[in-house]
């Protein structure tokens, strides 16, 4: 997704608390929040960012005064991701965590990438170099010197970095202490932001990563707020996230006429409040369906939207076409889910389990063995 103009094992002393059934249950409200965030991003691209950069005509003049803030839907995604990962990763082996994350992201992403490349060629007349397409299969093409096929892919690199951080914690035997590690990471990012602000723009040192950390700590507050460090760590995280939101707002206001610089702070704090207060039980109509549609819609909407609306929409009169296109993309997202995430999920799961999952297990075993030998030598020394 394109944003507005922004530069861009220590031995346990006591067993970690187990995740309660209530904490691990599916929360329908999260699916609603995800879907609303996805629609905000779609609106941002189709009515604000796309027209602004000449990718397509302005189909709804004036609405961009509101939809210009739709890019903040990605910040909401990051908060939700941190929240969910803390709940689902605690107690998992490295193998289980790796397989679950790869199955969740990559098959759908790969198919969406192919669809995008084909649509851009057929409708937009844009031919994607084979090398660029292959680079994009990794989700981190910029690390390989390639451009993104679709601008919305930028956020996936942040997701992968956060997952790699969590995997590292699990590999060294800290899976049950993940909340404590994230709390320490949160404090470290706050210190970096104050002492060396320039260093806060690197991987895992601040910026968007504060949103993952806050999301995770919100989940921990809901799970067990009685431990002395939980609420203070969340307060530090909210400080860091708020600091970054203010920076984003100020920079966005400089490059976007009429942009209210306090809106990123308001939206991120509002989303954090919703996560904190959201009921953990209760069924909401259509929640599962909305949750299923969110990720594929996010992957498909940007460049395909620019290609279709840029070719056939007329200035001020493209709303009907945009609504039809949104319906088509939602249908494609449902088909992607049924084919990739349901029918062929066992195939991908076996492949990932035998490959990356097995390697993760070997790495975890090797690190555990090394730690045991180190403790034995330490105990044997005079």
VOBA-1610 file (N, C-alpha, C; in pm, whole numbers, padded with zeros to 5 digits, always signed):
BEGIN
Unk+00083-00118+00000Unk+00000+00000+00000Unk+00086+00123+00000Unk+00055+00224-00078Unk+00126+00349-00076Unk+00071+00435+00036Unk+00158+00498+00111Unk+00115+00588+00216Unk+00123+00731+00166Unk+00067+00829+00242Unk+00089+00967+00207Unk+00238+00997+00214Unk+00278+01115+00183Unk+00418+01149+00176Unk+00482+01141+00314Unk+00538+01027+00348Unk+00607+01008+00474Unk+00744+00950+00445Unk+00858+01020+00485Unk+00987+00961+00463Unk+00995+00824+00534Unk+01010+00796+00455Unk+00994+00680+00540Unk+01113+00621+00623Unk+01836-01778+02703Unk+01728-01842+02783Unk+01777-01868+02920Unk+01681-01745+02946Unk+01721-01764+03085Unk+01622-01858+03151Unk+01666-01943+03243Unk+01576-02038+03306Unk+01461-01969+03377Unk+01344-02026+03365Unk+01224-01965+03424Unk+01225-01983+03575Unk+01180-01883+03646Unk+01168-01893+03792Unk+01032-01947+03832Unk+00935-01935+03742Unk+00803-01991+03769Unk+00736-02018+03635Unk+00646-02113+03629Unk+00580-02143+03501Unk+00502-02023+03450Unk+00508-02003+03319Unk+00429-01895+03260Unk+00282-01933+03263Unk+00193-01837+03283Unk+00050-01869+03286Unk+00004-01921+03152Unk-00085-02017+03155Unk-00139-02072+03032Unk-00248-01981+02977Unk-00263-01983+02846Unk-00367-01902+02784Unk-00503-01962+02816Unk-00589-01881+02867Unk-00722-01931+02903Unk-00803-01957+02780Unk-00904-02045+02788Unk-00991-02068+02674Unk-01052-01940+02623Unk-01087-01850+02715Unk-01146-01725+02673Unk-01050-01644+02589Unk-00918-01645+02628Unk-00820-01564+02555Unk-00793-01621+02419Unk-00803-01754+02404Unk-00766-01814+02278Unk-00884-01829+02183Unk-01004-01798+02231Unk-01120-01814+02145Unk-01119-01711+02033Unk-01186-01746+01927Unk-01198-01652+01815Unk-01282-01533+01860Unk-01234-01414+01828Unk-01306-01292+01865Unk-01364-01232+01737Unk-01496-01239+01725Unk-01561-01194+01602Unk-01536-01046+01575Unk-01524-00967+01681Unk-01501-00825+01662Unk-01374-00794+01588Unk-01272-00880+01601Unk-01147-00860+01528Unk-01169-00868+01377Unk-01255-00960+01335Unk-01284-00973+01192Unk-01355-00850+01139Unk-01446-00797+01218Unk-01511-00672+01178Unk-01409-00559+01165Unk-01322-00548+01265Unk-01223-00441+01264Unk-01127-00456+01146Unk-01084-00578+01118Unk-00997-00603+01003Unk-01064-00558+00873Unk-01189-00597+00857Unk-01257-00568+00731Unk-01278-00418+00713Unk-01315-00349+00820Unk-01331-00204+00813Unk-01197-00139+00775Unk-01089-00188+00834Unk-00956-00135+00801Unk-00923-00158+00654Unk-00958-00277+00602Unk-00931-00307+00461Unk-01011-00215+00369Unk-01138-00193+00401Unk-01219-00102+00320Unk-01164+00040+00324Unk-01111+00081+00438Unk-01051+00214+00448Unk-00931+00226+00354Unk-00851+00120+00348Unk-00735+00121+00259Unk-00779+00126+00112Unk-00881+00047+00079Unk-00934+00049-00058Unk-00982+00189-00095Unk-01059+00250-00005Unk-01110+00384-00032Unk-00996+00484-00048Unk-00893+00469+00033Unk-00777+00558+00022Unk-00713+00551-00116Unk-00694+00429-00165Unk-00628+00414-00295Unk-00716+00458-00411Unk-00843+00423-00406Unk-00930+00448-00521Unk-00984+00591-00528Unk-00985+00661-00417Unk-01043+00796-00420Unk-00945+00906-00381Unk-00831+00869-00324Unk-00736+00970-00280Unk-00599+00952-00344Unk-00533+00844-00309Unk-00396+00825-00356Unk-00386+00805-00507Unk-00475+00722-00562Unk-00472+00696-00706Unk-00492+00822-00789Unk-00598+00898-00765Unk-00616+01022-00841Unk-00503+01123-00818Unk-00454+01128-00695Unk-00350+01226-00664Unk-00225+01204-00747Unk-00189+01079-00767Unk-00066+01048-00841Unk-00093+01009-00986Unk-00210+01040-01035Unk-00239+01021-01176Unk-00258+00877-01220Unk-00286+00787-01126Unk-00306+00647-01160Unk-00446+00623-01217Unk-00538+00712-01185Unk-00678+00697-01226Unk-00746+00832-01208Unk-00863+00854-01273Unk-00933+00981-01255Unk-00998+00989-01117Unk-01033+01109-01077Unk-01102+01130-00950Unk-01249+01091-00971Unk-01290+00980-00907Unk-01424+00928-00932Unk-01527+00985-00835Unk-01481+01044-00725Unk-01575+01100-00626Unk-01511+01225-00567Unk-01508+01334-00641Unk-01443+01457-00594Unk-01498+01502-00459Unk-01409+01539-00369Unk-01446+01585-00237Unk-01437+01479-00129Unk-01461+01352-00165Unk-01459+01247-00064Unk-01318+01221-00014Unk-01218+01263-00091Unk-01080+01240-00049Unk-01045+01315+00079Unk-01125+01414+00115Unk-01100+01484+00240Unk-01118+01392+00361Unk-01193+01285+00342Unk-01211+01184+00446Unk-01125+01061+00418Unk-01127+01014+00295Unk-01057+00889+00263Unk-00906+00903+00262Unk-00855+01026+00266Unk-00710+01045+00272Unk-00651+00980+00396Unk-00736+00958+00498Unk-00688+00894+00621Unk-00701+00742+00615Unk-00747+00689+00502Unk-00764+00544+00491Unk-00636+00466+00500Unk-00523+00530+00473Unk-00395+00459+00485Unk-00371+00409+00626Unk-00439+00471+00724Unk-00422+00430+00863Unk-00483+00292+00891Unk-00558+00240+00794Unk-00606+00102+00808Unk-00493+00003+00824Unk-00378+00031+00762Unk-00263-00058+00776Unk-00210-00056+00919Unk-00211+00061+00982Unk-00168+00070+01122Unk-00261-00014+01211Unk-00389-00015+01177Unk-00484-00099+01252Unk-00450-00246+01229Unk-00414-00284+01107Unk-00372-00423+01079Unk-00256-00462+01170Unk-00158-00373+01184Unk-00040-00405+01264Unk-00077-00423+01411Unk-00166-00340+01462Unk-00212-00357+01600Unk-00279-00493+01618Unk-00366-00527+01524Unk-00437-00655+01533Unk-00340-00772+01522Unk-00240-00760+01435Unk-00143-00867+01417Unk-00067-00893+01546Unk-00022-00786+01613Unk+00046-00805+01740Unk-00043-00871+01843Unk-00168-00829+01846Unk-00266-00884+01940Unk-00285-01035+01916Unk-00306-01072+01792Unk-00335-01211+01760Unk-00212-01300+01779Unk-00095-01252+01738Unk+00025-01334+01745Unk+00060-01367+01890Unk+00042-01273+01981Unk+00073-01304+02120Unk-00014-01418+02171Unk-00140-01416+02132Unk-00232-01521+02177Unk-00198-01656+02114Unk-00169-01655+01985Unk-00154-01782+01912Unk-00014-01840+01920Unk+00089-01757+01947Unk+00227-01808+01944Unk+00272-01863+02078Unk+00212-01819+02186Unk+00258-01860+02318Unk+00241-02011+02334Unk+00350-02076+02370Unk+00345-02220+02390Unk+00367-02303+02266Unk+00376-02239+02148Unk+00398-02316+02025Unk+00545-02348+02007Unk+00570-02461+01940Unk+00707-02492+01900Unk+00745-02406+01780Unk+00875-02399+01753Unk+00921-02323+01636Unk+00861-02380+01509Unk+00855-02512+01501Unk+00801-02576+01381Unk+00655-02539+01360Unk+00577-02548+01466Unk+00435-02517+01456Unk+00413-02372+01418Unk+00490-02281+01478Unk+00474-02138+01449Unk+00509-02109+01305Unk+00620-02161+01258Unk+00663-02135+01120Unk+00559-02185+01021Unk+00514-02307+01040Unk+00418-02365+00946Unk+00287-02286+00947Unk+00238-02249+01064Unk+00111-02177+01070Unk+00119-02041+01001Unk+00231-01971+01018Unk+00246-01839+00955Unk+00265-01851+00804Unk+00344-01946+00760Unk+00367-01962+00616Unk+00239-02003+00545Unk+00165-02095+00604Unk+00039-02139+00543Unk-00061-02025+00538Unk-00059-01942+00640Unk-00155-01830+00646Unk-00126-01726+00538Unk+00000-01699+00509Unk+00035-01587+00423Unk+00069-01624+00278Unk+00162-01716+00261Unk+00225-01728+00130Unk+00138-01787+00019Unk+00064-01895+00039Unk-00015-01947-00074Unk-00112-01844-00131Unk-00187-01777-00044Unk-00281-01674-00090Unk-00206-01561-00159Unk-00095-01521-00102Unk-00015-01414-00162Unk+00035-01452-00300Unk+00086-01573-00315Unk+00139-01616-00445Unk+00031-01614-00553Unk-00086-01665-00521Unk-00194-01667-00620Unk-00239-01524-00650Unk-00251-01441-00549Unk-00290-01302-00571Unk-00187-01229-00657Unk-00062-01259-00637Unk+00044-01199-00719Unk+00029-01237-00866Unk+00004-01365-00892Unk-00015-01410-01030Unk-00137-01342-01092Unk-00246-01336-01018Unk-00367-01269-01070Unk-00337-01124-01104Unk-00266-01055-01017Unk-00234-00915-01039Unk-00149-00897-01164Unk-00046-00980-01178Unk+00042-00970-01295Unk-00038-00990-01423Unk-00128-01088-01425Unk-00209-01116-01544Unk-00304-01001-01575Unk-00372-00951-01474Unk-00467-00841-01495Unk-00395-00717-01544Unk-00280-00687-01487Unk-00204-00569-01529Unk-00161-00580-01675Unk-00131-00702-01718Unk-00091-00722-01857Unk-00209-00711-01951Unk-00320-00775-01917Unk-00436-00781-02006Unk-00511-00648-02011Unk-00531-00585-01893Unk-00611-00463-01889Unk-00525-00338-01893Unk-00418-00341-01818Unk-00336-00221-01809Unk-00224-00213-01911Unk-00201-00322-01984Unk-00092-00323-02080Unk+00045-00313-02015Unk+00054-00351-01891Unk+00179-00341-01816Unk+00241-00478-01800Unk+00357-00496-01857Unk+00424-00625-01850Unk+00522-00626-01734Unk+00505-00720-01644Unk+00593-00732-01529Unk+00712-00819-01565Unk+00834-00770-01552Unk+00951-00854-01581Unk+00950-00981-01496Unk+00994-01090-01554Unk+00994-01218-01483Unk+01075-01210-01355Unk+01190-01144-01363Unk+01274-01131-01245Unk+01204-01057-01132Unk+01130-00953-01168Unk+01056-00876-01067Unk+00948-00961-01002Unk+00876-01036-01085Unk+00771-01124-01032Unk+00830-01229-00938Unk+00942-01287-00976Unk+01006-01389-00891Unk+01054-01328-00760Unk+01109-01208-00766Unk+01151-01138-00643Unk+01032-01117-00551Unk+00919-01083-00607Unk+00801-01055-00526Unk+00748-01178-00457Unk+00778-01296-00508Unk+00733-01419-00443Unk+00784-01430-00300Unk+00895-01361-00270Unk+00954-01367-00136Unk+00883-01277-00036Unk+00801-01185-00083Unk+00735-01081-00003Unk+00830-00968+00035Unk+00958-00983+00008Unk+01054-00876+00042Unk+01138-00842-00081Unk+01074-00804-00192Unk+01150-00777-00314Unk+01247-00661-00301Unk+01213-00562-00218Unk+01302-00448-00202Unk+01436-00489-00143Unk+01436-00595-00060Unk+01562-00644-00004Unk+01649-00709-00111Unk+01587-00746-00223Unk+01660-00809-00334Unk+01683-00712-00448Unk+01653-00585-00424Unk+01676-00483-00526Unk+01568-00475-00631Unk+01449-00529-00603Unk+01338-00527-00699Unk+01227-00433-00648Unk+01140-00395-00739Unk+01025-00313-00702Unk+00906-00402-00669Unk+00809-00346-00597Unk+00687-00419-00565Unk+00597-00424-00688Unk+00542-00540-00718Unk+00442-00551-00824Unk+00319-00470-00787Unk+00283-00474-00662Unk+00169-00399-00610Unk+00216-00320-00488Unk+00184-00191-00483Unk+00231-00107-00374Unk+00184-00151-00237Unk+00074-00225-00230Unk+00023-00267-00100Unk+00112-00372-00034Unk+00203-00431-00108Unk+00286-00537-00053Unk+00386-00486+00051Unk+00409-00354+00057Unk+00512-00302+00148Unk+00489-00346+00293Unk+00363-00356+00334Unk+00334-00387+00474Unk+00370-00531+00510Unk+00375-00619+00410Unk+00403-00760+00438Unk+00544-00779+00492Unk+00637-00694+00449Unk+00774-00704+00501Unk+00777-00676+00651Unk+00693-00584+00697Unk+00686-00556+00840Unk+00628-00675+00915Unk+00526-00737+00857Unk+00469-00856+00919Unk+00575-00966+00932Unk+00649-00989+00824Unk+00750-01096+00826Unk+00858-01067+00929Unk+00900-00941+00940Unk+01003-00906+01038Unk+00953-00931+01180Unk+00828-00897+01206Unk+00770-00923+01338Unk+00762-01073+01365Unk+00720-01150+01265Unk+00714-01295+01282Unk+00855-01352+01307Unk+00955-01298+01237Unk+01093-01345+01257Unk+01139-01316+01400Unk+01100-01200+01452Unk+01134-01167+01590Unk+01072-01268+01687Unk+00944-01297+01668Unk+00875-01393+01755Unk+00938-01531+01741Unk+00971-01570+01618Unk+01035-01699+01596Unk+01168-01706+01670Unk+01244-01597+01666Unk+01371-01595+01737Unk+01353-01619+01886Unk+01250-01558+01943Unk+01220-01579+02085Unk+01188-01725+02111Unk+01108-01785+02025Unk+01071-01926+02043Unk+01193-02016+02029Unk+01278-01986+01932Unk+01395-02070+01907Unk+01488-02079+02027Unk+01501-01969+02101Unk+01592-01971+02216Unk+01520-02013+02344Unk+01401-02068+02330Unk+01330-02123+02445Unk+01246-02024+02522Unk+01216-01909+02460Unk+01141-01807+02532Unk+00995-01798+02494Unk+00941-01900+02431Unk+00802-01893+02386Unk+00703-01866+02497Unk+00724-01930+02613Unk+00633-01909+02726Unk+00653-01771+02789Unk+00767-01707+02760Unk+00794-01574+02815Unk+00778-01466+02709Unk+00708-01496+02603Unk+00692-01400+02495Unk+00639-01265+02543Unk+00538-01259+02631Unk+00491-01128+02676Unk+00601-01046+02744Unk+00683-01112+02826Unk+00791-01039+02893Unk+00894-00988+02792Unk+00924-01070+02693Unk+01021-01027+02591Unk+00965-00908+02513Unk+00838-00914+02476Unk+00779-00803+02402Unk+00774-00677+02488Unk+00750-00693+02618Unk+00753-00578+02707Unk+00892-00514+02709Unk+00995-00597+02718Unk+01132-00545+02717Unk+01164-00479+02583Unk+01119-00541+02475Unk+01139-00484+02341Unk+01069-00348+02330Unk+00952-00338+02388Unk+00878-00212+02385Unk+00955-00100+02454Unk+01009-00132+02571Unk+01088-00033+02646Unk+01212+00005+02566Unk+01275-00094+02505Unk+01396-00066+02426Unk+01365+00028+02310Unk+01252+00007+02241Unk+01215+00096+02131Unk+01189+00237+02181Unk+01128+00248+02299Unk+01102+00382+02354Unk+01232+00453+02386Unk+01329+00381+02442Unk+01459+00440+02473Unk+01529+00484+02345Unk+01526+00401+02241Unk+01588+00435+02115Unk+01525+00561+02056Unk+01392+00570+02062Unk+01323+00685+02005Unk+01362+00816+02073Unk+01394+00808+02203Unk+01429+00928+02278Unk+01579+00959+02267Unk+01661+00855+02279Unk+01806+00876+02284Unk+01866+00891+02144Unk+01822+00806+02052Unk+01876+00811+01915Unk+01761+00801+01816Unk+01688+00908+01795Unk+01568+00906+01711Unk+01593+00851+01570Unk+01709+00880+01514Unk+01737+00831+01380Unk+01743+00681+01370Unk+01781+00615+01480Unk+01792+00469+01480Unk+01656+00402+01491Unk+01551+00479+01520Unk+01417+00421+01537Unk+01352+00385+01405Unk+01418+00416+01294Unk+01360+00389+01163Unk+01410+00258+01102Unk+01485+00180+01178Unk+01539+00054+01127Unk+01445-00061+01164Unk+01476-00178+01112Unk+01393-00296+01136Unk+01392-00330+01285Unk+01272-00342+01340Unk+01248-00383+01479Unk+01294-00282+01583Unk+01325-00159+01543Unk+01373-00062+01641Unk+01270+00047+01671Unk+01157+00048+01605Unk+01056+00150+01632Unk+00958+00165+01518Unk+00903+00284+01503Unk+00808+00316+01397Unk+00688+00221+01400Unk+00661+00154+01288Unk+00543+00066+01281Unk+00551-00050+01380Unk+00673-00088+01419Unk+00686-00201+01511Unk+00629-00169+01649Unk+00620-00040+01683Unk+00556-00006+01810Unk+00409-00048+01809Unk+00347-00051+01692Unk+00207-00091+01683Unk+00191-00241+01706Unk+00283-00322+01653Unk+00280-00465+01684Unk+00294-00487+01835Unk+00389-00415+01894Unk+00415-00432+02037Unk+00294-00391+02121Unk+00231-00279+02087Unk+00114-00235+02161Unk+00001-00335+02146Unk-00020-00387+02025Unk-00124-00487+02006Unk-00101-00609+02093Unk+00024-00656+02098Unk+00056-00772+02181Unk+00034-00743+02329Unk+00074-00626+02375Unk+00058-00592+02516Unk-00089-00572+02553Unk-00169-00525+02459Unk-00313-00516+02484Unk-00371-00655+02508Unk-00325-00753+02430Unk-00371-00890+02450Unk-00328-00940+02588Unk-00207-00905+02630Unk-00159-00950+02760Unk-00234-00882+02874Unk-00269-00755+02858Unk-00349-00686+02960Unk-00483-00755+02977Unk-00542-00794+02866Unk-00671-00863+02873Unk-00656-01002+02935Unk-00539-01062+02915Unk-00517-01198+02965Unk-00483-01198+03115Unk-00391-01110+03155Unk-00348-01107+03295Unk-00283-00972+03325Unk-00363-00876+03365Unk-00312-00741+03393Unk-00256-00728+03534Unk-00259-00835+03613Unk-00217-00825+03752Unk-00065-00823+03768Unk+00007-00875+03671Unk+00153-00874+03682Unk+00204-00731+03673Unk+00297-00698+03757Unk+00335-00558+03780Unk+00386-00487+03656Unk+00444-00561+03561Unk+00509-00498+03446Unk+00416-00477+03328Unk+00299-00537+03328Unk+00215-00537+03209Unk+00163-00397+03175Unk+00096-00335+03269Unk+00038-00203+03242Unk+00147-00097+03218Unk+00257-00092+03298Unk+00363+00004+03266Unk+00422-00016+03126Unk+00440-00141+03086Unk+00494-00167+02952Unk+00398-00118+02845Unk+00267-00139+02867Unk+00168-00090+02771Unk+00172+00062+02765Unk+00186+00127+02880Unk+00192+00273+02882Unk+00312+00323+02801Unk+00426+00256+02817Unk+00545+00293+02740Unk+00520+00271+02591Unk+00456+00158+02557Unk+00425+00131+02417Unk+00333+00234+02357Unk+00231+00274+02432Unk+00139+00377+02382Unk+00211+00510+02363Unk+00306+00540+02450Unk+00386+00661+02433Unk+00464+00656+02302Unk+00531+00543+02277Unk+00611+00529+02154Unk+00523+00533+02030Unk+00411+00460+02035Unk+00321+00458+01921Unk+00263+00597+01896Unk+00226+00666+02003Unk+00172+00801+01988Unk+00274+00897+01932Unk+00398+00884+01976Unk+00507+00967+01924Unk+00524+00947+01774Unk+00520+00821+01732Unk+00533+00791+01589Unk+00412+00843+01512Unk+00293+00827+01567Unk+00171+00874+01500Unk+00176+01025+01480Unk+00225+01096+01579Unk+00237+01242+01566Unk+00336+01277+01455Unk+00446+01204+01449Unk+00545+01228+01343Unk+00484+01203+01206Unk+00411+01092+01192Unk+00345+01062+01065Unk+00246+01171+01028Unk+00168+01216+01125Unk+00070+01321+01099Unk+00133+01450+01053Unk+00242+01489+01117Unk+00309+01613+01080Unk+00370+01604+00940Unk+00434+01493+00910Unk+00494+01477+00778Unk+00388+01465+00669Unk+00278+01397+00700Unk+00170+01384+00603Unk+00105+01519+00575Unk+00091+01599+00679Unk+00030+01732+00662Unk+00116+01821+00574Unk+00247+01801+00580Unk+00337+01881+00496Unk+00320+01848+00348Unk+00291+01720+00318Unk+00282+01679+00178Unk+00142+01665+00124Unk+00041+01677+00211Unk-00098+01656+00170Unk-00183+01774+00216Unk-00225+01860+00125Unk-00306+01976+00164Unk-00434+01933+00237Unk-00463+02000+00347Unk-00585+01972+00422Unk-00575+01856+00518Unk-00461+01789+00524Unk-00444+01673+00612Unk-00436+01721+00757Unk-00518+01664+00844Unk-00517+01700+00985Unk-00409+01620+01057Unk-00305+01684+01108Unk-00190+01611+01160Unk-00217+01526+01283Unk-00328+01550+01352Unk-00357+01471+01471Unk-00438+01345+01443Unk-00480+01327+01319Unk-00564+01211+01289Unk-00495+01076+01308Unk-00368+01058+01269Unk-00305+00928+01296Unk-00304+00892+01443Unk-00281+00990+01529Unk-00283+00964+01673Unk-00422+00922+01718Unk-00525+00993+01671Unk-00662+00962+01711Unk-00701+00822+01664Unk-00670+00788+01540Unk-00712+00659+01484Unk-00641+00544+01554Unk-00510+00554+01574Unk-00438+00444+01638Unk-00479+00425+01783Unk-00499+00535+01855Unk-00545+00522+01994Unk-00687+00468+02000Unk-00772+00508+01905Unk-00908+00456+01902Unk-00908+00305+01874Unk-00824+00263+01779Unk-00815+00120+01749Unk-00763+00042+01870Unk-00664+00097+01939Unk-00612+00031+02059Unk-00720+00020+02166Unk-00801+00123+02180Unk-00910+00120+02278Unk-01013+00013+02242Unk-01043+00002+02114Unk-01137-00101+02070Unk-01083-00240+02103Unk-00954-00263+02077Unk-00893-00393+02107Unk-00897-00423+02256Unk-00879-00319+02338Unk-00879-00340+02482Unk-01018-00372+02536Unk-01119-00306+02481Unk-01255-00317+02535Unk-01344-00415+02459Unk-01297-00466+02348Unk-01379-00554+02264Unk-01422-00679+02341Unk-01549-00714+02339Unk-01594-00836+02407Unk-01525-00959+02352Unk-01481-01046+02441Unk-01412-01167+02397Unk-01508-01278+02358Unk-01634-01261+02387Unk-01732-01364+02354Unk-01848-01300+02280Unk-01932-01384+02228Unk-02047-01334+02153Unk-02024-01350+02004Unk-02131-01380+01935Unk-02123-01404+01791Unk-02177-01283+01715Unk-02102-01240+01615Unk-02144-01130+01529Unk-02174-01184+01390Unk-02285-01143+01329Unk-02324-01198+01199Unk-02220-01169+01091Unk-02183-01273+01018Unk-02092-01258+00904Unk-01948-01233+00939Unk-01912-01241+01069Unk-01776-01208+01109Unk-01673-01299+01043Unk-01699-01427+01042Unk-01601-01520+00984Unk-01583-01492+00835Unk-01691-01465+00766Unk-01682-01436+00622Unk-01599-01310+00598Unk-01624-01206+00676Unk-01548-01083+00661Unk-01400-01107+00688Unk-01370-01187+00789Unk-01231-01217+00819Unk-01162-01292+00706Unk-01237-01381+00642Unk-01184-01458+00530Unk-01150-01368+00411Unk-01233-01267+00388Unk-01218-01182+00269Unk-01108-01077+00282Unk-01071-01042+00404Unk-00987-00925+00426Unk-00851-00935+00359Unk-00776-01041+00385Unk-00639-01051+00333Unk-00636-01057+00180Unk-00715-01144+00115Unk-00712-01143-00032Unk-00755-01010-00091Unk-00855-00945-00032Unk-00898-00814-00083Unk-00785-00714-00075Unk-00716-00713+00035Unk-00602-00622+00051Unk-00497-00646-00057Unk-00469-00772-00086Unk-00366-00805-00184Unk-00406-00769-00327Unk-00535-00775-00357Unk-00581-00759-00495Unk-00621-00617-00533Unk-00652-00533-00436Unk-00729-00412-00470Unk-00650-00301-00538Unk-00523-00281-00503Unk-00458-00155-00541Unk-00429-00143-00690Unk-00336-00222-00740Unk-00295-00207-00880Unk-00405-00251-00976Unk-00481-00354-00938Unk-00593-00394-01022Unk-00697-00282-01026Unk-00721-00219-00912Unk-00813-00106-00908Unk-00765+00008-00997Unk-00637+00041-00988Unk-00582+00147-01073Unk-00597+00114-01221Unk-00572-00014-01257Unk-00579-00053-01397Unk-00722-00044-01450Unk-00816-00099-01375Unk-00955-00102-01421Unk-01017+00038-01420Unk-01004+00106-01309Unk-01065+00239-01298Unk-00990+00341-01384Unk-00861+00321-01399Unk-00786+00411-01485Unk-00823+00398-01631Unk-00869+00280-01671Unk-00905+00258-01811Unk-01049+00295-01842Unk-01141+00263-01750Unk-01283+00278-01784Unk-01360+00382-01703Unk-01308+00425-01589Unk-01381+00524-01510Unk-01366+00663-01573Unk-01469+00744-01558Unk-01465+00882-01606Unk-01464+00976-01487Unk-01402+01092-01500Unk-01392+01184-01387Unk-01529+01217-01327Unk-01541+01194-01198Unk-01663+01227-01126Unk-01777+01129-01144Unk-01757+01025-01228Unk-01868+00933-01256Unk-01825+00787-01252Unk-01728+00756-01169Unk-01680+00618-01165Unk-01720+00542-01042Unk-01809+00598-00961Unk-01846+00532-00835Unk-01914+00398-00862Unk-02005+00394-00957Unk-02076+00269-00987Unk-01977+00161-01031Unk-01881+00198-01116Unk-01781+00102-01160Unk-01696+00056-01041Unk-01663+00148-00952Unk-01583+00112-00835Unk-01658+00013-00746Unk-01788+00034-00730Unk-01869-00057-00648Unk-01873-00195-00713Unk-01892-00199-00845Unk-01892-00328-00916Unk-01758-00397-00903Unk-01649-00320-00919Unk-01515-00378-00907Unk-01492-00432-00767Unk-01539-00359-00666Unk-01524-00408-00529Unk-01597-00540-00512Unk-01717-00550-00569Unk-01790-00676-00562Unk-01716-00790-00631Unk-01657-00760-00747Unk-01580-00862-00818Unk-01460-00907-00736Unk-01390-00812-00675Unk-01273-00847-00595Unk-01311-00924-00470Unk-01425-00892-00411Unk-01472-00970-00297Unk-01505-01113-00339Unk-01566-01127-00458Unk-01592-01261-00511Unk-01463-01337-00537Unk-01364-01268-00594Unk-01234-01332-00618Unk-01167-01370-00486Unk-01184-01285-00385Unk-01126-01315-00254Unk-01190-01440-00194Unk-01321-01453-00209Unk-01388-01573-00160Unk-01340-01696-00235Unk-01325-01684-00366Unk-01276-01798-00445Unk-01134-01836-00404Unk-01051-01735-00381Unk-00915-01761-00333Unk-00917-01839-00203Unk-01003-01799-00114Unk-01014-01869+00013Unk-01055-02013-00006Unk-01160-02035-00086Unk-01211-02170-00104Unk-01109-02263-00170Unk-01038-02210-00269Unk-00944-02293-00343Unk-00811-02308-00269Unk-00753-02195-00231Unk-00617-02198-00175Unk-00618-02230-00026Unk-00705-02162+00049Unk-00700-02174+00194Unk-00782-02290+00249Unk-00864-02351+00165Unk-00943-02465+00211Unk-00901-02592+00135Unk-00924-02591+00003Unk-00901-02713-00074Unk-00754-02757-00072Unk-00663-02663-00095Unk-00522-02700-00107Unk-00440-02669+00018Unk-00506-02628+00125Unk-00432-02599+00248Unk-00353-02720+00298Unk-00409-02842+00297Unk-00330-02956+00344Unk-00203-02978+00261Unk-00211-02950+00132Unk-00093-02967+00046Unk+00016-02869+00086Unk-00022-02743+00101Unk+00077-02642+00140Unk+00129-02669+00281Unk+00041-02713+00371Unk+00085-02738+00507Unk+00189-02850+00511Unk+00167-02957+00435Unk+00265-03066+00433Unk+00398-03018+00376Unk+00391-02937+00269Unk+00514-02889+00208Unk+00592-02799+00303Unk+00523-02708+00369Unk+00591-02618+00462Unk+00641-02694+00586Unk+00566-02795+00627Unk+00608-02871+00744Unk+00735-02951+00716Unk+00743-03009+00598Unk+00859-03090+00563Unk+00982-03005+00531Unk+00960-02881+00490Unk+01071-02793+00455Unk+01106-02697+00566Unk+01054-02574+00562Unk+01088-02473+00665Unk+01053-02517+00807Unk+00943-02589+00822Unk+00905-02633+00956Unk+01007-02728+01015Unk+01054-02823+00934Unk+01155-02919+00980Unk+01284-02847+01015Unk+01324-02751+00932Unk+01446-02675+00959Unk+01434-02597+01090Unk+01317-02539+01114Unk+01296-02466+01238Unk+01306-02558+01359Unk+01254-02679+01346Unk+01263-02775+01455Unk+01407-02814+01482Unk+01484-02838+01376Unk+01625-02872+01394Unk+01701-02759+01461Unk+01671-02635+01421Unk+01737-02520+01482Unk+01703-02508+01630Unk+01576-02531+01663Unk+01535-02523+01803Unk+01603-02632+01885Unk+01611-02751+01832Unk+01677-02861+01902Unk+01826-02832+01921Unk+01890-02779+01818Unk+02033-02749+01827Unk+02060-02642+01933Unk+01978-02539+01935Unk+01996-02434+02034Unk+01970-02485+02175Unk+01870-02570+02191Unk+01841-02627+02322Unk+01956-02715+02369Unk+02013-02793+02277Unk+02126-02879+02311Unk+02247-02796+02351Unk+02272-02689+02278Unk+02384-02601+02311Unk+02365-02539+02449Unk+02242-02497+02481Unk+02214-02438+02611Unk+02235-02540+02723Unk+02194-02666+02700Unk+02213-02770+02801Unk+02361-02796+02826Unk+02440-02802+02720Unk+02584-02826+02736Unk+02649-02710+02811Unk+02607-02588+02781Unk+02663-02471+02849Unk+02630-02476+02999Unk+02508-02516+03033Unk+02471-02526+03174Unk+02549-02636+03243Unk+02570-02748+03171Unk+02646-02860+03230Unk+02788-02817+03261Unk+02852-02745+03166Unk+02989-02700+03189Unk+02994-02602+03306Unk+02891-02516+03314Unk+02886-02419+03421Unk+02872-02488+03557Unk+02786-02593+03564Unk+02764-02664+03689Unk+02887-02744+03728Unk+02964-02792+03628Unk+03080-02875+03657Unk+03203-02795+03697Unk+03205-02665+03662Unk+03322-02583+03694Unk+03327-02555+03843Unk+03449-02544+03900Unk+03462-02522+04046Unk+03415-02383+04084
//
